[in-house]
Amino acid sequence: MNPSSFSVLDFESHAGAEVCDYAEPLLRDELIVTGEQFTQLLASLGQYDHWHLVYALARCARYDLGAVVPLLPDLLGHTEMSVFCAALNILDNIPAESVTPGLLDRLASVDVDKHWRSAVTSLRERLGARAK
């Protein structure tokens, strides 16, 4: 399915893997997200299941990275690996000016599974070097 225009209502009405079919054009920038839609998606991040969260997070980061970066450290502790990976990927690609001492401190204190601690530590080191 390739929707011709994005609708938050339509996005939220899909379940499970159907979300992927609907939201993939968002990641390819084939669908424009308006300021109002961005605000709706951002406000709903805490209520979405992992399917919706991954897509909404990626789209929100493209729309306004500064609004999303403060949320990312907490998402590294999400129980779904897809959300962890989405947050890690966005953080791994943020520009140096978005790397703040507060962000680095939050990454140092984020509670992640011991298996993923090395990925977060490595990310923190890369971001710290980028900020210098």
Secondary structure, DSSP 8 states (H G I E B T S, - for coil): ---SS--HHHHHH--TTHHHHHHHHHHTT-S---HHHHHHHHHHGGG--HHHHHHHHHHHHHH-HHHHGGGHHHHTT-SSHHHHHHHHHHHHT--GGG--HHHHHHHHH----TTTHHHHHHHHHHHHHHH-
